[in-house]
Amino acid sequence: MKLLSVLDAARELGVSPDMIRKVIRAGRLRAENLSPPGQRPYYVTTPQDLAAYRRMPKGKPGRKPRGP
């Protein structure tokens, strides 16, 4: 199984690594932390999980788009 680092996922989506960490912490992108407890997290995700994140609706729920 191919694993993608935070940097790889950020490059795939055209966003910053910080944005990827943010969506992982928010639970919107499934990832696994490979670091031992007490150390800085090293997250990895799969191409399938990244594809599922891409299919998620964007924007904040319950908010209407601003009109002209």
Backbone bond lengths (Angstrom), bond angles and torsions (degrees), N, CA, C in turn:
res aa  C-N    CA-C-N  psi(-1)  N-CA   C-N-CA  omega(-1)  CA-C   N-CA-C  phi
1 M - - - 1.444 - - 1.531 107.96 -
2 K 1.325 115.61 133.28 1.456 120.73 179.30 1.529 109.67 -82.29
3 L 1.317 115.91 135.03 1.461 121.38 177.38 1.522 109.11 -114.89
4 L 1.317 115.67 143.03 1.459 122.02 178.64 1.522 109.47 -112.64
5 S 1.312 116.58 132.94 1.465 120.66 174.73 1.526 108.74 -76.15
6 V 1.316 116.12 172.54 1.466 120.95 176.43 1.529 109.60 -58.90
7 L 1.319 117.22 -42.31 1.462 121.11 179.83 1.529 111.13 -63.99
8 D 1.332 117.15 -43.38 1.469 120.85 177.76 1.528 111.01 -60.97
9 A 1.332 116.44 -45.15 1.466 120.96 -179.66 1.525 110.42 -63.61
10 A 1.326 117.09 -40.37 1.466 120.92 178.83 1.521 110.92 -62.64
11 R 1.310 116.65 -42.72 1.473 120.29 178.30 1.522 111.12 -63.58
12 E 1.327 116.27 -41.57 1.477 120.71 178.94 1.521 111.68 -59.63
13 L 1.331 116.54 -40.58 1.465 121.15 -175.68 1.524 113.37 -93.01
14 G 1.323 117.23 -10.08 1.457 120.17 -179.35 1.521 113.32 72.33
15 V 1.331 115.89 33.91 1.465 121.65 179.06 1.529 108.47 -127.08
16 S 1.320 116.34 176.80 1.465 120.45 -179.91 1.531 110.84 -81.51
17 P 1.332 116.92 155.37 1.461 119.91 174.25 1.530 112.17 -58.78
18 D 1.338 117.15 -33.94 1.471 119.88 177.56 1.525 111.28 -61.93
19 M 1.332 117.41 -37.44 1.463 120.74 178.16 1.532 110.22 -65.26
20 I 1.317 117.34 -39.54 1.467 120.75 178.10 1.526 109.76 -63.51
21 R 1.324 117.53 -45.29 1.473 120.25 178.11 1.526 110.93 -60.28
22 K 1.322 116.24 -38.55 1.465 121.00 -179.76 1.534 110.96 -63.54
23 V 1.327 117.93 -45.42 1.470 119.44 -178.76 1.529 111.12 -72.45
24 I 1.331 117.45 -27.77 1.470 120.30 174.32 1.528 109.36 -66.52
25 R 1.337 116.60 -48.94 1.472 120.18 -179.76 1.525 111.73 -63.07
26 A 1.330 116.97 -31.40 1.469 121.23 178.97 1.527 111.67 -77.89
27 G 1.338 116.79 -9.12 1.456 120.22 179.01 1.515 114.41 83.59
28 R 1.329 117.57 11.37 1.462 120.17 -179.01 1.522 112.51 -89.35
29 L 1.323 117.73 -18.76 1.461 122.42 174.91 1.521 107.08 -124.67
30 R 1.308 115.55 120.20 1.462 120.49 -179.36 1.527 109.68 -72.62
31 A 1.321 116.03 131.71 1.460 121.61 179.90 1.516 108.89 -153.44
32 E 1.322 114.49 161.75 1.462 120.42 178.63 1.523 108.64 -119.06
33 N 1.316 115.98 138.72 1.459 122.10 177.26 1.530 108.11 -91.47
34 L 1.329 116.36 116.90 1.465 120.72 -178.35 1.530 113.37 -91.42
35 S 1.320 117.72 -2.79 1.468 121.22 -178.56 1.519 111.58 -79.10
36 P 1.332 116.67 148.99 1.463 120.01 173.01 1.530 109.84 -65.85
37 P 1.323 117.65 155.59 1.471 120.56 178.18 1.527 111.08 -55.53
38 G 1.321 115.39 140.90 1.452 120.66 178.15 1.515 114.50 88.95
39 Q 1.329 117.46 -7.28 1.459 120.42 178.02 1.524 109.99 -106.82
40 R 1.324 115.25 163.32 1.461 121.00 178.31 1.531 109.43 -57.24
41 P 1.332 117.43 134.97 1.463 119.78 -177.65 1.530 112.78 -63.25
42 Y 1.315 115.83 139.19 1.465 122.65 171.54 1.520 105.67 -121.21
43 Y 1.340 115.37 97.31 1.454 120.97 -176.19 1.518 111.38 -87.50
44 V 1.324 115.13 143.44 1.462 121.95 170.48 1.523 107.66 -132.74
45 T 1.318 115.11 150.51 1.456 121.36 177.46 1.518 108.03 -134.69
46 T 1.307 117.08 173.61 1.461 121.36 179.66 1.525 109.56 -108.93
47 P 1.325 117.35 158.76 1.464 119.52 175.21 1.534 112.04 -58.15
48 Q 1.328 117.18 -33.08 1.464 120.59 178.90 1.525 111.02 -66.61
49 D 1.329 117.21 -42.54 1.464 120.51 178.32 1.529 111.04 -67.49
50 L 1.324 116.76 -35.08 1.456 120.40 177.19 1.531 110.23 -66.38
51 A 1.331 116.77 -40.11 1.473 120.81 177.23 1.526 110.67 -64.20
52 A 1.321 117.45 -39.60 1.470 120.88 178.12 1.526 110.09 -64.06
53 Y 1.318 117.59 -39.33 1.470 120.78 177.48 1.529 110.53 -63.53
54 R 1.330 116.61 -40.70 1.474 120.32 179.06 1.525 111.92 -60.42
55 R 1.321 116.73 -33.38 1.471 120.92 -178.01 1.525 112.97 -79.05
56 M 1.331 117.39 -12.44 1.469 120.36 -179.20 1.523 110.30 -67.28
57 P 1.342 116.32 145.33 1.469 118.81 175.35 1.526 110.55 -64.19
58 K 1.308 115.51 143.11 1.466 120.78 179.99 1.520 109.77 -96.31
59 G 1.301 116.92 163.09 1.457 121.78 178.42 1.510 111.58 94.17
60 K 1.305 114.97 174.43 1.458 120.59 -178.84 1.518 109.62 -89.78
61 P 1.325 118.24 133.84 1.461 120.09 -179.69 1.526 111.28 -66.27
62 G 1.316 115.40 143.58 1.453 120.46 175.47 1.515 114.87 82.61
63 R 1.298 117.42 0.16 1.460 119.88 179.13 1.512 108.98 -106.15
64 K 1.306 115.47 135.52 1.458 120.64 178.38 1.527 108.89 -86.93
65 P 1.332 116.28 144.26 1.462 118.43 176.82 1.527 110.59 -63.50
66 R 1.304 115.55 147.01 1.464 120.00 178.20 1.516 109.23 -73.85
67 G 1.292 115.46 135.26 1.463 120.79 179.94 1.512 112.13 -97.02
68 P 1.330 116.14 174.97 1.471 120.28 -179.80 1.511 112.93 -68.70
